[in-house]
């Protein structure tokens, strides 16, 4: 009963790695979807159908017509475009940790795709990311959650997650100003 007890801890590198990969995948899907809406073709020859026109068409014809009529509604939308630009800035700008220390996504092997046609999507250097996680997982935490050792809170020391959250709140507010929301009747 007097035998020594040994406790050891180890960083779950694979778990953290998988979480970061999932985040980047979701971010890339969002970038794809928004860029798709901004570049979607607009078919001006497809105005909304009247009730009489709908009576003369099959359900499939109506569906196809309405799909064309709705296409391009967000083409070159300034709110979405500026929101995308702000998201990129949020992701690429370093997070200040104090004492002249800044962290960047690129420090962890996460960088914009070199093909500019990908329009802001990210790619991961898996070996570098795993190495940095194993080396100091708290640095990755601070990159996404911000500085924990400072009393001063400003955009520079907010983590990527908080920056993105703040930017998306602003975009949502701008969209609601223009289009309304479910709580507004007009």
C-alpha contacts under 8 A as a table, 3 or more apart, distances in Angstrom:
res1	aa1	res2	aa2	distance
11	X	134	X	6.72
11	X	137	X	7.59
12	X	15	X	5.34
12	X	16	X	6.30
13	X	16	X	5.28
13	X	17	X	5.89
13	X	130	X	6.57
13	X	133	X	6.07
13	X	134	X	6.00
14	X	17	X	4.96
14	X	18	X	5.99
14	X	130	X	7.80
15	X	18	X	5.20
15	X	19	X	6.29
16	X	19	X	5.13
16	X	20	X	6.30
16	X	133	X	7.46
17	X	20	X	5.23
17	X	21	X	6.16
17	X	129	X	7.23
17	X	130	X	6.50
17	X	133	X	7.49
18	X	21	X	5.06
18	X	22	X	6.07
19	X	22	X	5.11
19	X	23	X	6.21
20	X	23	X	5.02
20	X	24	X	6.21
21	X	24	X	5.14
21	X	25	X	6.07
21	X	124	X	7.73
22	X	25	X	5.04
22	X	26	X	6.16
23	X	26	X	5.21
23	X	27	X	6.09
24	X	27	X	4.95
24	X	28	X	6.05
24	X	122	X	6.67
24	X	123	X	7.73
25	X	28	X	5.12
25	X	29	X	6.23
26	X	29	X	5.06
26	X	30	X	6.27
27	X	30	X	5.15
27	X	31	X	6.22
27	X	121	X	7.57
27	X	122	X	8.00
28	X	31	X	4.99
28	X	32	X	6.10
28	X	121	X	5.12
28	X	122	X	6.51
29	X	32	X	5.06
29	X	33	X	6.14
30	X	33	X	5.10
30	X	34	X	6.09
31	X	34	X	5.30
31	X	35	X	5.95
31	X	84	X	7.48
31	X	119	X	7.69
31	X	120	X	7.02
31	X	121	X	6.41
32	X	35	X	5.25
32	X	36	X	5.93
32	X	121	X	7.75
33	X	36	X	5.04
33	X	37	X	6.36
34	X	37	X	5.13
34	X	38	X	6.26
34	X	80	X	7.28
34	X	84	X	7.75
35	X	38	X	5.00
35	X	39	X	6.22
35	X	119	X	7.51
36	X	39	X	5.27
36	X	40	X	5.72
37	X	40	X	5.09
37	X	72	X	6.91
37	X	74	X	5.76
37	X	75	X	5.99
38	X	72	X	7.61
38	X	74	X	5.77
38	X	75	X	4.22
38	X	76	X	4.85
38	X	77	X	6.35
38	X	80	X	7.60
38	X	81	X	7.29
39	X	72	X	7.44
39	X	75	X	5.44
39	X	76	X	6.71
40	X	71	X	6.44
40	X	72	X	4.88
40	X	74	X	7.65
40	X	75	X	5.78
41	X	71	X	6.26
41	X	72	X	5.04
41	X	75	X	7.23
42	X	68	X	7.67
42	X	69	X	7.81
42	X	70	X	7.98
42	X	71	X	5.38
42	X	72	X	4.09
42	X	73	X	7.02
42	X	75	X	7.36
43	X	46	X	5.89
43	X	68	X	6.10
43	X	69	X	6.36
43	X	71	X	6.72
43	X	72	X	7.26
44	X	47	X	6.84
44	X	69	X	7.47
46	X	65	X	6.77
46	X	66	X	7.75
46	X	68	X	6.34
46	X	69	X	4.86
47	X	69	X	5.81
48	X	66	X	7.04
48	X	69	X	6.40
49	X	53	X	5.97
49	X	54	X	6.43
49	X	66	X	7.79
50	X	53	X	5.22
50	X	54	X	6.34
51	X	54	X	5.10
51	X	55	X	6.36
52	X	55	X	5.24
52	X	56	X	6.80
53	X	56	X	5.39
53	X	57	X	6.69
54	X	57	X	5.21
54	X	58	X	7.66
54	X	62	X	6.52
55	X	58	X	7.83
57	X	61	X	5.88
57	X	62	X	6.26
58	X	61	X	5.14
58	X	62	X	6.25
59	X	62	X	5.14
59	X	63	X	6.13
60	X	63	X	5.02
60	X	64	X	6.16
61	X	64	X	5.17
61	X	65	X	6.06
62	X	65	X	5.10
62	X	66	X	6.06
63	X	66	X	5.27
63	X	67	X	6.13
64	X	67	X	5.10
64	X	68	X	6.45
65	X	68	X	5.25
65	X	69	X	6.15
66	X	69	X	4.79
66	X	70	X	6.04
67	X	70	X	5.32
67	X	71	X	6.18
68	X	71	X	5.11
70	X	73	X	5.94
72	X	75	X	4.81
74	X	77	X	5.17
76	X	81	X	6.91
77	X	80	X	5.59
77	X	81	X	6.05
78	X	81	X	5.02
78	X	82	X	5.95
79	X	82	X	5.31
79	X	83	X	6.02
79	X	171	X	6.64
79	X	174	X	6.95
79	X	175	X	7.05
80	X	83	X	4.91
80	X	84	X	6.12
80	X	171	X	7.37
81	X	84	X	5.19
81	X	85	X	6.35
82	X	85	X	5.00
82	X	86	X	6.12
83	X	86	X	5.05
83	X	87	X	6.16
83	X	167	X	7.10
83	X	168	X	7.22
83	X	171	X	5.97
84	X	87	X	5.06
84	X	88	X	6.33
85	X	88	X	5.18
85	X	89	X	6.32
86	X	89	X	4.99
86	X	90	X	6.06
86	X	167	X	6.80
87	X	90	X	4.96
87	X	91	X	6.20
87	X	164	X	6.19
87	X	167	X	6.98
88	X	91	X	5.11
88	X	92	X	6.07
88	X	120	X	6.67
89	X	92	X	5.21
89	X	93	X	5.69
90	X	93	X	5.75
90	X	160	X	6.11
90	X	163	X	5.84
90	X	164	X	6.25
91	X	105	X	7.19
91	X	160	X	6.05
91	X	164	X	7.90
92	X	104	X	6.73
92	X	105	X	6.68
93	X	104	X	6.73
94	X	102	X	5.61
94	X	103	X	5.22
94	X	104	X	4.64
94	X	105	X	7.67
94	X	156	X	7.36
95	X	102	X	5.29
95	X	103	X	5.17
95	X	104	X	6.55
95	X	143	X	6.12
95	X	146	X	6.66
95	X	147	X	7.70
95	X	156	X	5.73
95	X	157	X	5.11
95	X	158	X	6.52
95	X	159	X	6.12
95	X	160	X	7.53
96	X	100	X	7.32
96	X	101	X	5.90
96	X	102	X	4.46
96	X	103	X	6.65
96	X	146	X	7.75
96	X	147	X	6.90
96	X	156	X	5.64
96	X	157	X	4.59
96	X	158	X	7.82
97	X	100	X	7.28
97	X	101	X	5.34
97	X	102	X	5.84
97	X	103	X	7.56
97	X	142	X	7.86
97	X	146	X	7.26
97	X	147	X	4.90
97	X	148	X	7.69
97	X	149	X	7.29
97	X	150	X	7.61
97	X	157	X	6.18
98	X	101	X	5.58
98	X	102	X	7.68
98	X	147	X	7.54
98	X	149	X	7.50
98	X	150	X	6.89
103	X	107	X	6.71
103	X	139	X	7.77
103	X	143	X	6.08
104	X	107	X	5.32
104	X	108	X	7.44
104	X	143	X	7.13
105	X	108	X	5.50
105	X	109	X	6.76
105	X	110	X	5.19
105	X	111	X	6.48
105	X	143	X	7.55
106	X	109	X	4.92
106	X	110	X	4.81
106	X	111	X	5.19
107	X	110	X	7.34
108	X	128	X	6.19
108	X	129	X	4.92
108	X	132	X	5.98
108	X	133	X	8.00
108	X	140	X	7.67
109	X	124	X	5.60
109	X	125	X	4.73
109	X	126	X	7.02
109	X	127	X	7.95
109	X	128	X	5.24
109	X	129	X	5.24
110	X	122	X	6.59
110	X	123	X	5.75
110	X	124	X	4.59
110	X	125	X	6.34
110	X	129	X	7.52
111	X	122	X	5.45
111	X	123	X	5.61
111	X	124	X	6.63
112	X	120	X	5.97
112	X	121	X	5.83
112	X	122	X	4.42
112	X	123	X	6.08
113	X	116	X	6.93
113	X	118	X	6.72
113	X	120	X	6.98
113	X	121	X	5.92
113	X	122	X	5.32
113	X	123	X	5.52
115	X	118	X	5.79
115	X	119	X	8.00
116	X	119	X	5.54
116	X	120	X	7.34
118	X	121	X	5.70
124	X	129	X	7.38
125	X	128	X	5.52
125	X	129	X	6.21
126	X	129	X	5.12
126	X	130	X	6.11
127	X	130	X	5.28
127	X	131	X	6.13
128	X	131	X	5.03
128	X	132	X	6.14
129	X	132	X	5.22
129	X	133	X	6.13
130	X	133	X	5.14
130	X	134	X	6.17
131	X	134	X	5.26
131	X	135	X	6.07
132	X	135	X	4.90
132	X	136	X	6.12
132	X	137	X	7.07
133	X	136	X	5.51
133	X	137	X	4.57
133	X	140	X	7.00
134	X	137	X	6.33
136	X	139	X	5.80
136	X	140	X	7.46
137	X	140	X	5.34
137	X	141	X	6.45
138	X	141	X	4.82
138	X	142	X	6.08
139	X	142	X	5.01
139	X	143	X	6.15
140	X	143	X	5.01
140	X	144	X	6.53
141	X	144	X	5.44
141	X	145	X	5.89
141	X	146	X	7.78
142	X	145	X	4.95
142	X	146	X	4.78
142	X	147	X	5.85
142	X	148	X	7.26
142	X	159	X	6.60
143	X	146	X	5.70
143	X	147	X	7.90
143	X	159	X	5.36
143	X	160	X	6.37
144	X	159	X	4.44
144	X	160	X	4.59
144	X	161	X	5.19
144	X	162	X	7.59
145	X	158	X	6.78
145	X	159	X	4.16
145	X	160	X	6.54
145	X	161	X	6.12
145	X	162	X	6.70
146	X	157	X	5.51
146	X	158	X	4.50
146	X	159	X	3.56
146	X	160	X	7.25
146	X	162	X	7.85
147	X	150	X	6.30
147	X	157	X	5.59
147	X	158	X	6.69
147	X	159	X	7.11
150	X	153	X	7.41
153	X	156	X	7.96
153	X	157	X	6.34
153	X	158	X	6.99
154	X	157	X	5.80
154	X	158	X	6.39
155	X	158	X	5.20
155	X	163	X	7.20
158	X	162	X	6.09
158	X	163	X	6.20
159	X	162	X	5.45
159	X	163	X	6.21
160	X	163	X	5.06
160	X	164	X	6.10
161	X	164	X	5.25
161	X	165	X	6.16
162	X	165	X	4.98
162	X	166	X	6.11
163	X	166	X	5.17
163	X	167	X	6.12
164	X	167	X	5.08
164	X	168	X	6.04
165	X	168	X	5.29
165	X	169	X	6.26
166	X	169	X	5.16
166	X	170	X	6.46
167	X	170	X	5.17
167	X	171	X	6.32
168	X	171	X	4.96
168	X	172	X	5.99
169	X	172	X	5.08
169	X	173	X	6.16
170	X	173	X	5.10
170	X	174	X	6.24
171	X	174	X	5.08
171	X	175	X	6.19
172	X	175	X	5.12
172	X	176	X	6.11
173	X	176	X	5.05
173	X	177	X	6.14
174	X	177	X	5.07
174	X	178	X	6.42
175	X	178	X	5.18
175	X	179	X	5.81
175	X	180	X	7.21
176	X	179	X	5.12
176	X	180	X	4.31
176	X	181	X	5.57
177	X	180	X	5.73
180	X	183	X	8.00
180	X	184	X	6.13
180	X	186	X	7.68
181	X	184	X	5.57
182	X	185	X	7.48
